[in-house]
Amino acid sequence: MNRGFTIIEVLISLVILSIITLITSNILKSSLDTEYQTTNYLNKIKDINLSSSKIRRDLRQIVNITSRDFYGNNMSGSFVANQGMNSIIFNSKISSIANDVSPIKRVEYIYEEKQIKRRQYFSSNPYDQNQFIESLILRNVDDLSFSFLSSNKWHSFWPVNNASSKQIPRLIKIEFTLDKKSYTWIIEPNISYVSQN
């Protein structure tokens, strides 16, 4: 006699199959969630490293020349960071496609609306404060602060005195919080001189 499967055997095999499917789908979902979190974390690390590289490049190509404000008056120094302003202003050597344009451009890093932004003006002494190229360096930044080393002491502004107005800080420290993690960058401008000629 040719017997088929009983209803109980079919139900038991369906229950076993559904348990295996449930376990497999949970493992797959967990793997996908982990992959998503890891990818986001790695992208965040990549963004931080890229941001650090951009800032370091600008500061290592710094040019120690007197700057003028937008009205033609001399600024307080060749590197300026006013207390409480959360910005730094300096001139940097930036390669250009055209050889007939000066490679020295004013660069400003500014912290506003929880973002670090880079502004590059078209000359070292721009006359129009609205003529710049702005790029976003980092977003969702909390508690940004700049510090500058002079005479083995950290200062929250630059220049710290009349003598330092013609100097570049020996070290520049940038501290910030991003997604509840604290970061500190200490950058040494790559210059072989400390004062203007």
KOLMI-639147 format. One record per atom (N, C-alpha, C): residue in three letters; atom name; x, z, y. Coordinates in Angstrom, 1 decimal. Layout:
BEGIN
REC   aa  at    east      up   north
REC  ALA  CA       X       Z       Y
...
END
This chain:
BEGIN
REC   aa  at    east      up   north
REC  MET   N     0.8     0.0    -1.2
REC  MET  CA     0.0     0.0     0.0
REC  MET   C     0.9     0.0     1.2
REC  ASN   N     0.5    -0.9     2.2
REC  ASN  CA     1.3    -1.0     3.4
REC  ASN   C     0.8    -0.1     4.5
REC  ARG   N     1.5     0.9     4.8
REC  ARG  CA     1.1     1.9     5.8
REC  ARG   C     1.7     1.6     7.1
REC  GLY   N     1.0     1.7     8.2
REC  GLY  CA     1.6     1.6     9.5
REC  GLY   C     1.9     3.0    10.1
REC  PHE   N     2.2     3.1    11.3
REC  PHE  CA     2.4     4.4    12.0
REC  PHE   C     1.1     5.1    12.2
REC  THR   N     1.2     6.4    12.1
REC  THR  CA     0.0     7.2    12.4
REC  THR   C     0.0     7.5    13.9
REC  ILE   N    -1.1     7.8    14.4
REC  ILE  CA    -1.2     8.1    15.8
REC  ILE   C    -0.3     9.3    16.3
REC  ILE   N    -0.1    10.2    15.4
REC  ILE  CA     0.8    11.4    15.7
REC  ILE   C     2.2    10.9    15.8
REC  GLU   N     2.6    10.0    14.9
REC  GLU  CA     4.0     9.5    15.0
REC  GLU   C     4.2     8.7    16.3
REC  VAL   N     3.2     7.9    16.7
REC  VAL  CA     3.3     7.2    17.9
REC  VAL   C     3.4     8.1    19.1
REC  LEU   N     2.6     9.1    19.1
REC  LEU  CA     2.6    10.1    20.3
REC  LEU   C     3.9    10.8    20.3
REC  ILE   N     4.4    11.2    19.2
REC  ILE  CA     5.7    12.0    19.2
REC  ILE   C     6.8    11.1    19.7
REC  SER   N     6.9     9.8    19.3
REC  SER  CA     7.9     8.9    19.8
REC  SER   C     7.7     8.6    21.3
REC  LEU   N     6.5     8.5    21.8
REC  LEU  CA     6.3     8.4    23.2
REC  LEU   C     6.7     9.6    24.0
REC  VAL   N     6.5    10.8    23.5
REC  VAL  CA     6.9    12.0    24.2
REC  VAL   C     8.5    12.0    24.2
REC  ILE   N     9.1    11.7    23.1
REC  ILE  CA    10.6    11.7    23.1
REC  ILE   C    11.1    10.6    24.0
REC  LEU   N    10.5     9.5    24.0
REC  LEU  CA    11.0     8.4    24.9
REC  LEU   C    10.8     8.8    26.4
REC  SER   N     9.7     9.4    26.7
REC  SER  CA     9.4     9.9    28.1
REC  SER   C    10.4    11.0    28.5
REC  ILE   N    10.8    11.9    27.6
REC  ILE  CA    11.8    12.9    28.0
REC  ILE   C    13.1    12.3    28.2
REC  ILE   N    13.5    11.3    27.4
REC  ILE  CA    14.8    10.6    27.6
REC  ILE   C    14.8     9.8    28.9
REC  THR   N    13.7     9.2    29.2
REC  THR  CA    13.5     8.4    30.5
REC  THR   C    13.6     9.4    31.7
REC  LEU   N    13.0    10.5    31.6
REC  LEU  CA    13.0    11.5    32.7
REC  LEU   C    14.4    12.0    32.9
REC  ILE   N    15.1    12.4    31.9
REC  ILE  CA    16.4    12.9    32.0
REC  ILE   C    17.4    11.8    32.6
REC  THR   N    17.2    10.6    32.1
REC  THR  CA    18.0     9.5    32.6
REC  THR   C    17.8     9.2    34.1
REC  SER   N    16.5     9.2    34.5
REC  SER  CA    16.2     8.9    35.9
REC  SER   C    16.7    10.1    36.8
REC  ASN   N    16.6    11.3    36.4
REC  ASN  CA    17.2    12.4    37.2
REC  ASN   C    18.7    12.3    37.3
REC  ILE   N    19.4    11.9    36.3
REC  ILE  CA    20.8    11.7    36.4
REC  ILE   C    21.1    10.6    37.3
REC  LEU   N    20.4     9.5    37.2
REC  LEU  CA    20.6     8.3    38.1
REC  LEU   C    20.3     8.7    39.6
REC  LYS   N    19.2     9.4    39.8
REC  LYS  CA    18.9     9.8    41.2
REC  LYS   C    20.0    10.7    41.7
REC  SER   N    20.4    11.7    40.9
REC  SER  CA    21.5    12.6    41.4
REC  SER   C    22.8    11.8    41.7
REC  SER   N    23.1    10.8    40.9
REC  SER  CA    24.3    10.0    41.1
REC  SER   C    24.1     9.2    42.4
REC  LEU   N    23.0     8.6    42.6
REC  LEU  CA    22.7     7.9    43.9
REC  LEU   C    22.8     8.7    45.1
REC  ASP   N    22.2    10.0    45.0
REC  ASP  CA    22.3    10.9    46.1
REC  ASP   C    23.8    11.3    46.4
REC  THR   N    24.5    11.6    45.4
REC  THR  CA    25.9    11.9    45.6
REC  THR   C    26.7    10.8    46.2
REC  GLU   N    26.4     9.6    45.7
REC  GLU  CA    27.1     8.4    46.2
REC  GLU   C    26.8     8.2    47.7
REC  TYR   N    25.5     8.4    48.1
REC  TYR  CA    25.1     8.3    49.5
REC  TYR   C    25.8     9.3    50.4
REC  GLN   N    25.8    10.6    49.9
REC  GLN  CA    26.5    11.6    50.7
REC  GLN   C    28.0    11.4    50.8
REC  THR   N    28.6    10.9    49.7
REC  THR  CA    30.0    10.6    49.8
REC  THR   C    30.3     9.5    50.7
REC  THR   N    29.5     8.4    50.7
REC  THR  CA    29.7     7.3    51.6
REC  THR   C    29.6     7.7    53.0
REC  ASN   N    28.5     8.5    53.3
REC  ASN  CA    28.4     9.0    54.7
REC  ASN   C    29.6     9.9    55.2
REC  TYR   N    30.0    10.7    54.3
REC  TYR  CA    31.2    11.6    54.6
REC  TYR   C    32.4    10.7    54.9
REC  LEU   N    32.7     9.8    54.0
REC  LEU  CA    33.8     8.9    54.2
REC  LEU   C    33.7     8.0    55.4
REC  ASN   N    32.5     7.6    55.8
REC  ASN  CA    32.4     6.8    57.0
REC  ASN   C    32.6     7.7    58.2
REC  LYS   N    32.2     8.9    58.1
REC  LYS  CA    32.4     9.9    59.2
REC  LYS   C    33.9    10.1    59.4
REC  ILE   N    34.6    10.3    58.3
REC  ILE  CA    36.1    10.5    58.4
REC  ILE   C    36.8     9.3    58.9
REC  LYS   N    36.3     8.1    58.5
REC  LYS  CA    36.9     6.8    59.0
REC  LYS   C    36.7     6.7    60.5
REC  ASP   N    35.5     7.1    61.0
REC  ASP  CA    35.2     7.0    62.4
REC  ASP   C    36.1     8.0    63.2
REC  ILE   N    36.3     9.2    62.7
REC  ILE  CA    37.1    10.2    63.3
REC  ILE   C    38.6     9.7    63.4
REC  ASN   N    39.1     9.1    62.3
REC  ASN  CA    40.4     8.6    62.3
REC  ASN   C    40.6     7.4    63.2
REC  LEU   N    39.6     6.5    63.3
REC  LEU  CA    39.7     5.4    64.2
REC  LEU   C    39.7     5.9    65.6
REC  SER   N    38.8     6.9    65.9
REC  SER  CA    38.7     7.4    67.3
REC  SER   C    40.1     8.0    67.7
REC  SER   N    40.6     8.8    66.8
REC  SER  CA    41.9     9.4    67.0
REC  SER   C    43.0     8.4    67.3
REC  SER   N    43.0     7.3    66.5
REC  SER  CA    44.0     6.2    66.7
REC  SER   C    43.8     5.6    68.1
REC  LYS   N    42.6     5.3    68.5
REC  LYS  CA    42.4     4.7    69.8
REC  LYS   C    42.9     5.6    71.0
REC  ILE   N    42.6     6.9    70.9
REC  ILE  CA    43.0     7.8    71.9
REC  ILE   C    44.5     8.0    71.9
REC  ARG   N    45.1     8.1    70.7
REC  ARG  CA    46.6     8.2    70.6
REC  ARG   C    47.3     7.0    71.2
REC  ARG   N    46.7     5.8    70.8
REC  ARG  CA    47.3     4.6    71.3
REC  ARG   C    47.4     4.5    72.8
REC  ASP   N    46.2     4.8    73.5
REC  ASP  CA    46.2     4.8    74.9
REC  ASP   C    47.1     5.8    75.5
REC  LEU   N    47.2     7.0    75.0
REC  LEU  CA    48.0     8.1    75.5
REC  LEU   C    49.5     7.8    75.3
REC  ARG   N    49.8     7.1    74.2
REC  ARG  CA    51.2     6.8    73.9
REC  ARG   C    51.7     5.6    74.7
REC  GLN   N    50.8     4.9    75.3
REC  GLN  CA    51.2     3.7    76.2
REC  GLN   C    50.9     4.1    77.6
REC  ILE   N    50.9     5.4    77.9
REC  ILE  CA    50.6     5.8    79.3
REC  ILE   C    51.7     5.4    80.2
REC  VAL   N    51.3     5.0    81.5
REC  VAL  CA    52.3     4.6    82.5
REC  VAL   C    52.2     5.6    83.6
REC  ASN   N    53.3     6.2    84.0
REC  ASN  CA    53.4     7.2    85.0
REC  ASN   C    53.5     6.6    86.4
REC  ILE   N    52.4     6.1    86.9
REC  ILE  CA    52.4     5.5    88.3
REC  ILE   C    51.2     6.2    89.0
REC  THR   N    51.4     6.3    90.3
REC  THR  CA    50.4     6.9    91.2
REC  THR   C    49.1     6.0    91.1
REC  SER   N    48.0     6.7    91.0
REC  SER  CA    46.7     6.0    91.0
REC  SER   C    46.0     6.2    92.3
REC  ARG   N    45.1     5.3    92.6
REC  ARG  CA    44.2     5.5    93.8
REC  ARG   C    42.8     5.6    93.4
REC  ASP   N    42.0     6.3    94.2
REC  ASP  CA    40.6     6.4    93.8
REC  ASP   C    39.9     5.1    94.3
REC  PHE   N    38.5     5.1    94.2
REC  PHE  CA    37.8     3.8    94.5
REC  PHE   C    37.7     3.5    96.0
REC  TYR   N    38.2     4.4    96.8
REC  TYR  CA    38.2     4.2    98.3
REC  TYR   C    39.6     4.0    98.8
REC  GLY   N    40.6     3.9    97.9
REC  GLY  CA    42.0     3.6    98.3
REC  GLY   C    42.9     4.8    98.6
REC  ASN   N    42.3     6.0    98.4
REC  ASN  CA    43.1     7.2    98.6
REC  ASN   C    43.9     7.5    97.4
REC  ASN   N    45.1     8.1    97.6
REC  ASN  CA    45.9     8.5    96.4
REC  ASN   C    45.1     9.6    95.7
REC  MET   N    45.2     9.5    94.3
REC  MET  CA    44.6    10.6    93.5
REC  MET   C    45.5    11.7    93.4
REC  SER   N    45.1    12.9    92.9
REC  SER  CA    45.9    14.1    92.9
REC  SER   C    47.1    14.0    92.0
REC  GLY   N    47.2    12.9    91.1
REC  GLY  CA    48.3    12.8    90.3
REC  GLY   C    48.3    11.5    89.5
REC  SER   N    49.3    11.2    88.7
REC  SER  CA    49.3    10.0    87.9
REC  SER   C    48.5    10.2    86.6
REC  PHE   N    48.2    11.4    86.3
REC  PHE  CA    47.3    11.8    85.2
REC  PHE   C    46.4    12.8    85.7
REC  VAL   N    45.1    12.6    85.6
REC  VAL  CA    44.2    13.5    86.3
REC  VAL   C    43.1    14.0    85.3
REC  ALA   N    43.0    15.3    85.3
REC  ALA  CA    41.9    16.0    84.5
REC  ALA   C    41.4    17.1    85.4
REC  ASN   N    40.3    16.9    86.1
REC  ASN  CA    39.7    18.0    86.9
REC  ASN   C    39.1    19.0    86.1
REC  GLN   N    39.2    20.3    86.5
REC  GLN  CA    38.7    21.4    85.8
REC  GLN   C    37.1    21.3    85.7
REC  GLY   N    36.6    21.5    84.5
REC  GLY  CA    35.2    21.5    84.3
REC  GLY   C    34.5    20.1    84.2
REC  MET   N    35.3    19.0    84.4
REC  MET  CA    34.8    17.7    84.4
REC  MET   C    34.7    17.0    83.0
REC  ASN   N    35.4    17.5    82.0
REC  ASN  CA    35.4    16.9    80.7
REC  ASN   C    35.8    15.4    80.7
REC  SER   N    36.8    15.1    81.5
REC  SER  CA    37.3    13.7    81.5
REC  SER   C    38.8    13.7    81.8
REC  ILE   N    39.4    12.7    81.4
REC  ILE  CA    40.8    12.5    81.7
REC  ILE   C    41.0    11.0    82.2
REC  ILE   N    41.8    10.9    83.3
REC  ILE  CA    42.0     9.5    83.9
REC  ILE   C    43.5     9.3    83.9
REC  PHE   N    43.9     8.1    83.5
REC  PHE  CA    45.3     7.8    83.6
REC  PHE   C    45.5     6.2    83.5
REC  ASN   N    46.7     5.7    83.7
REC  ASN  CA    47.0     4.3    83.6
REC  ASN   C    47.7     4.1    82.3
REC  SER   N    47.3     3.0    81.6
REC  SER  CA    47.9     2.7    80.3
REC  SER   C    48.3     1.2    80.3
REC  LYS   N    49.3     0.9    79.5
REC  LYS  CA    49.7    -0.5    79.3
REC  LYS   C    48.9    -1.1    78.2
REC  ILE   N    48.1    -2.1    78.5
REC  ILE  CA    47.2    -2.7    77.6
REC  ILE   C    47.4    -4.2    77.5
REC  SER   N    47.7    -4.7    76.4
REC  SER  CA    48.0    -6.1    76.2
REC  SER   C    46.8    -6.9    76.6
REC  SER   N    47.1    -8.1    77.3
REC  SER  CA    46.0    -8.9    77.7
REC  SER   C    46.3   -10.4    77.3
REC  ILE   N    45.3   -11.1    77.1
REC  ILE  CA    45.4   -12.5    76.7
REC  ILE   C    46.1   -13.3    77.8
REC  ALA   N    45.7   -13.1    79.0
REC  ALA  CA    46.3   -13.8    80.1
REC  ALA   C    47.6   -13.2    80.6
REC  ASN   N    48.6   -14.0    80.8
REC  ASN  CA    49.9   -13.4    81.3
REC  ASN   C    49.9   -13.2    82.8
REC  ASP   N    49.0   -13.8    83.5
REC  ASP  CA    49.0   -13.7    85.0
REC  ASP   C    48.3   -12.4    85.4
REC  VAL   N    47.8   -11.6    84.5
REC  VAL  CA    47.1   -10.3    84.9
REC  VAL   C    48.0    -9.2    84.5
REC  SER   N    48.0    -8.2    85.4
REC  SER  CA    48.8    -7.0    85.1
REC  SER   C    48.4    -6.3    83.8
REC  PRO   N    49.3    -5.9    82.9
REC  PRO  CA    48.9    -5.2    81.7
REC  PRO   C    48.5    -3.7    81.9
REC  ILE   N    48.7    -3.2    83.1
REC  ILE  CA    48.5    -1.8    83.4
REC  ILE   C    47.0    -1.7    83.9
REC  LYS   N    46.3    -0.9    83.1
REC  LYS  CA    44.8    -0.7    83.4
REC  LYS   C    44.5     0.8    83.5
REC  ARG   N    43.5     1.1    84.3
REC  ARG  CA    43.1     2.5    84.3
REC  ARG   C    42.2     2.7    83.1
REC  VAL   N    42.4     3.9    82.5
REC  VAL  CA    41.6     4.3    81.3
REC  VAL   C    41.0     5.7    81.6
REC  GLU   N    39.8     5.8    81.3
REC  GLU  CA    39.1     7.1    81.5
REC  GLU   C    38.4     7.5    80.2
REC  TYR   N    38.7     8.7    79.7
REC  TYR  CA    37.9     9.2    78.6
REC  TYR   C    37.0    10.3    79.1
REC  ILE   N    35.7    10.1    78.8
REC  ILE  CA    34.7    11.0    79.5
REC  ILE   C    33.8    11.5    78.4
REC  TYR   N    33.3    12.7    78.6
REC  TYR  CA    32.4    13.4    77.6
REC  TYR   C    31.1    13.5    78.4
REC  GLU   N    30.1    12.8    77.9
REC  GLU  CA    28.7    13.0    78.5
REC  GLU   C    27.7    12.7    77.4
REC  GLU   N    26.6    13.4    77.5
REC  GLU  CA    25.5    13.2    76.6
REC  GLU   C    25.9    13.3    75.1
REC  LYS   N    26.8    14.3    74.8
REC  LYS  CA    27.3    14.6    73.4
REC  LYS   C    28.0    13.4    72.8
REC  GLN   N    28.6    12.6    73.7
REC  GLN  CA    29.4    11.4    73.3
REC  GLN   C    30.7    11.4    74.0
REC  ILE   N    31.8    10.9    73.3
REC  ILE  CA    33.1    10.7    73.9
REC  ILE   C    33.1     9.2    74.2
REC  LYS   N    33.3     8.8    75.4
REC  LYS  CA    33.3     7.4    75.8
REC  LYS   C    34.6     7.0    76.4
REC  ARG   N    35.0     5.8    76.2
REC  ARG  CA    36.3     5.2    76.8
REC  ARG   C    35.9     4.2    77.8
REC  ARG   N    36.4     4.3    79.0
REC  ARG  CA    36.1     3.3    80.0
REC  ARG   C    37.5     2.7    80.4
REC  GLN   N    37.5     1.4    80.3
REC  GLN  CA    38.7     0.7    80.7
REC  GLN   C    38.4    -0.2    81.9
REC  TYR   N    39.1     0.1    83.0
REC  TYR  CA    38.8    -0.7    84.3
REC  TYR   C    39.7    -1.9    84.2
REC  PHE   N    39.5    -2.9    85.1
REC  PHE  CA    40.2    -4.1    85.1
REC  PHE   C    41.5    -4.1    85.8
REC  SER   N    41.8    -3.0    86.4
REC  SER  CA    43.1    -2.9    87.1
REC  SER   C    43.5    -1.4    87.1
REC  SER   N    44.7    -1.1    87.5
REC  SER  CA    45.2     0.3    87.6
REC  SER   C    44.5     1.0    88.8
REC  ASN   N    44.2     0.3    89.8
REC  ASN  CA    43.6     0.8    91.0
REC  ASN   C    42.3     0.1    91.4
REC  PRO   N    41.2     0.3    90.6
REC  PRO  CA    40.0    -0.5    90.8
REC  PRO   C    39.3    -0.1    92.1
REC  TYR   N    38.7    -1.1    92.7
REC  TYR  CA    37.9    -0.7    93.9
REC  TYR   C    36.4    -0.6    93.7
REC  ASP   N    36.0    -1.1    92.5
REC  ASP  CA    34.5    -1.0    92.2
REC  ASP   C    34.4    -0.1    91.0
REC  GLN   N    33.8     1.0    91.2
REC  GLN  CA    33.6     2.0    90.2
REC  GLN   C    32.7     1.6    89.0
REC  ASN   N    32.0     0.6    89.2
REC  ASN  CA    31.0     0.1    88.2
REC  ASN   C    31.6    -1.1    87.4
REC  GLN   N    32.8    -1.5    87.6
REC  GLN  CA    33.4    -2.6    86.9
REC  GLN   C    34.3    -2.1    85.8
REC  PHE   N    33.8    -1.8    84.7
REC  PHE  CA    34.6    -1.3    83.6
REC  PHE   C    34.0    -1.8    82.2
REC  ILE   N    34.8    -1.7    81.2
REC  ILE  CA    34.3    -1.9    79.8
REC  ILE   C    34.2    -0.5    79.2
REC  GLU   N    33.0    -0.2    78.7
REC  GLU  CA    32.8     1.1    78.1
REC  GLU   C    32.6     0.9    76.6
REC  SER   N    33.3     1.8    75.8
REC  SER  CA    33.1     1.8    74.4
REC  SER   C    32.8     3.2    73.9
REC  LEU   N    32.0     3.4    72.9
REC  LEU  CA    31.7     4.7    72.4
REC  LEU   C    32.8     5.0    71.3
REC  ILE   N    33.4     6.2    71.5
REC  ILE  CA    34.4     6.7    70.6
REC  ILE   C    33.8     7.5    69.5
REC  LEU   N    33.1     8.5    69.9
REC  LEU  CA    32.4     9.4    68.9
REC  LEU   C    31.1     9.9    69.5
REC  ARG   N    30.1    10.1    68.6
REC  ARG  CA    28.8    10.5    69.0
REC  ARG   C    28.5    11.9    68.3
REC  ASN   N    27.5    12.6    68.8
REC  ASN  CA    27.1    13.9    68.2
REC  ASN   C    28.3    14.9    68.3
REC  VAL   N    29.0    14.9    69.4
REC  VAL  CA    30.1    15.8    69.7
REC  VAL   C    29.6    17.0    70.5
REC  ASP   N    30.0    18.2    70.0
REC  ASP  CA    29.7    19.4    70.8
REC  ASP   C    31.0    20.1    71.2
REC  ASP   N    30.9    20.8    72.3
REC  ASP  CA    32.0    21.7    72.8
REC  ASP   C    33.4    21.0    72.9
REC  LEU   N    33.4    19.9    73.6
REC  LEU  CA    34.7    19.2    73.9
REC  LEU   C    35.5    19.9    75.0
REC  SER   N    36.8    20.0    74.8
REC  SER  CA    37.6    20.5    75.8
REC  SER   C    39.0    19.8    75.7
REC  PHE   N    39.6    19.6    76.9
REC  PHE  CA    40.9    19.1    77.0
REC  PHE   C    41.9    20.2    77.5
REC  SER   N    43.1    20.2    77.0
REC  SER  CA    44.1    21.2    77.4
REC  SER   C    45.4    20.4    77.6
REC  PHE   N    46.3    20.9    78.5
REC  PHE  CA    47.5    20.2    78.8
REC  PHE   C    48.7    21.2    78.8
REC  LEU   N    49.8    20.8    78.2
REC  LEU  CA    50.9    21.7    78.1
REC  LEU   C    51.9    21.5    79.2
REC  SER   N    52.2    22.6    79.9
REC  SER  CA    53.2    22.5    81.0
REC  SER   C    53.9    23.9    81.0
REC  SER   N    55.2    23.8    81.0
REC  SER  CA    56.0    25.1    81.0
REC  SER   C    55.6    26.0    79.9
REC  ASN   N    55.4    25.4    78.7
REC  ASN  CA    55.0    26.2    77.5
REC  ASN   C    53.7    27.0    77.7
REC  LYS   N    52.8    26.5    78.5
REC  LYS  CA    51.5    27.2    78.7
REC  LYS   C    50.5    26.1    78.8
REC  TRP   N    49.3    26.4    78.1
REC  TRP  CA    48.2    25.4    78.1
REC  TRP   C    47.3    25.6    79.3
REC  HIS   N    46.9    24.5    79.9
REC  HIS  CA    46.1    24.5    81.1
REC  HIS   C    44.8    23.7    80.9
REC  SER   N    43.7    24.0    81.5
REC  SER  CA    42.5    23.3    81.3
REC  SER   C    42.3    22.2    82.4
REC  PHE   N    43.3    21.9    83.2
REC  PHE  CA    43.2    20.9    84.2
REC  PHE   C    44.6    20.3    84.5
REC  TRP   N    44.7    19.2    85.1
REC  TRP  CA    46.0    18.5    85.4
REC  TRP   C    45.8    17.7    86.6
REC  PRO   N    46.7    17.7    87.6
REC  PRO  CA    48.0    18.5    87.6
REC  PRO   C    47.8    19.9    87.9
REC  VAL   N    48.7    20.8    87.5
REC  VAL  CA    48.6    22.2    87.7
REC  VAL   C    49.2    22.7    89.0
REC  ASN   N    50.1    21.8    89.5
REC  ASN  CA    50.7    22.1    90.8
REC  ASN   C    51.2    20.8    91.4
REC  ASN   N    51.8    20.9    92.6
REC  ASN  CA    52.3    19.7    93.2
REC  ASN   C    53.4    19.0    92.4
REC  ALA   N    54.3    19.8    91.8
REC  ALA  CA    55.4    19.1    91.0
REC  ALA   C    54.8    18.4    89.8
REC  SER   N    53.8    18.9    89.2
REC  SER  CA    53.2    18.3    88.0
REC  SER   C    52.4    17.0    88.3
REC  SER   N    52.1    16.8    89.6
REC  SER  CA    51.3    15.7    90.0
REC  SER   C    52.0    14.4    89.7
REC  LYS   N    53.3    14.4    89.6
REC  LYS  CA    54.1    13.2    89.3
REC  LYS   C    54.6    13.3    87.9
REC  GLN   N    54.0    14.0    87.1
REC  GLN  CA    54.4    14.2    85.7
REC  GLN   C    53.2    13.9    84.8
REC  ILE   N    53.5    13.6    83.5
REC  ILE  CA    52.6    13.5    82.4
REC  ILE   C    52.7    14.8    81.6
REC  PRO   N    51.6    15.3    81.2
REC  PRO  CA    51.7    16.5    80.3
REC  PRO   C    52.6    16.3    79.1
REC  ARG   N    53.3    17.3    78.7
REC  ARG  CA    54.1    17.2    77.5
REC  ARG   C    53.3    17.0    76.2
REC  LEU   N    52.2    17.7    76.2
REC  LEU  CA    51.2    17.6    75.1
REC  LEU   C    49.8    17.6    75.6
REC  ILE   N    48.9    16.9    74.9
REC  ILE  CA    47.5    16.9    75.3
REC  ILE   C    46.7    17.3    74.1
REC  LYS   N    45.9    18.4    74.3
REC  LYS  CA    45.1    18.9    73.2
REC  LYS   C    43.7    18.6    73.4
REC  ILE   N    43.0    18.0    72.4
REC  ILE  CA    41.6    17.7    72.5
REC  ILE   C    40.9    18.5    71.4
REC  GLU   N    40.0    19.4    71.8
REC  GLU  CA    39.3    20.2    70.8
REC  GLU   C    37.8    19.8    70.9
REC  PHE   N    37.1    19.7    69.7
REC  PHE  CA    35.7    19.4    69.7
REC  PHE   C    35.1    19.8    68.4
REC  THR   N    33.8    19.9    68.4
REC  THR  CA    33.0    20.2    67.2
REC  THR   C    32.1    19.0    66.9
REC  LEU   N    32.2    18.6    65.6
REC  LEU  CA    31.4    17.4    65.2
REC  LEU   C    30.7    17.9    63.9
REC  ASP   N    29.4    17.9    63.9
REC  ASP  CA    28.6    18.3    62.7
REC  ASP   C    29.0    19.6    62.2
REC  LYS   N    29.2    20.6    63.1
REC  LYS  CA    29.5    22.0    62.8
REC  LYS   C    30.9    22.2    62.2
REC  LYS   N    31.8    21.2    62.4
REC  LYS  CA    33.2    21.3    62.0
REC  LYS   C    34.0    21.2    63.2
REC  SER   N    35.0    22.0    63.3
REC  SER  CA    35.9    22.0    64.5
REC  SER   C    37.1    21.1    64.2
REC  TYR   N    37.5    20.4    65.2
REC  TYR  CA    38.7    19.5    65.1
REC  TYR   C    39.6    19.7    66.3
REC  THR   N    40.9    19.6    66.1
REC  THR  CA    41.9    19.7    67.2
REC  THR   C    42.9    18.6    67.0
REC  TRP   N    43.0    17.8    68.1
REC  TRP  CA    44.0    16.8    68.1
REC  TRP   C    45.1    17.2    69.1
REC  ILE   N    46.3    17.1    68.8
REC  ILE  CA    47.4    17.4    69.7
REC  ILE   C    48.2    16.1    69.8
REC  ILE   N    48.3    15.5    71.0
REC  ILE  CA    48.9    14.2    71.2
REC  ILE   C    50.1    14.4    72.1
REC  GLU   N    51.2    13.8    71.7
REC  GLU  CA    52.4    13.7    72.6
REC  GLU   C    52.5    12.3    73.2
REC  PRO   N    52.3    12.2    74.5
REC  PRO  CA    52.5    10.9    75.1
REC  PRO   C    54.0    10.4    74.8
REC  ASN   N    54.1     9.2    74.5
REC  ASN  CA    55.4     8.6    74.1
REC  ASN   C    56.1     8.0    75.3
REC  ILE   N    56.6     8.9    76.1
REC  ILE  CA    57.3     8.5    77.3
REC  ILE   C    58.7     9.1    77.3
REC  SER   N    59.7     8.4    77.8
REC  SER  CA    61.0     8.8    77.8
REC  SER   C    61.4     9.5    79.1
REC  TYR   N    60.4     9.6    80.0
REC  TYR  CA    60.7    10.1    81.3
REC  TYR   C    59.5    11.1    81.7
REC  VAL   N    59.7    12.0    82.5
REC  VAL  CA    58.6    13.0    82.8
REC  VAL   C    58.2    12.9    84.3
REC  SER   N    58.9    12.2    85.1
REC  SER  CA    58.4    12.1    86.5
REC  SER   C    58.6    10.7    87.0
REC  GLN   N    57.9    10.4    88.1
REC  GLN  CA    57.9     9.1    88.7
REC  GLN   C    59.2     8.9    89.4
REC  ASN   N    59.6     7.6    89.5
REC  ASN  CA    60.8     7.3    90.3
REC  ASN   C    60.4     7.1    91.8
END
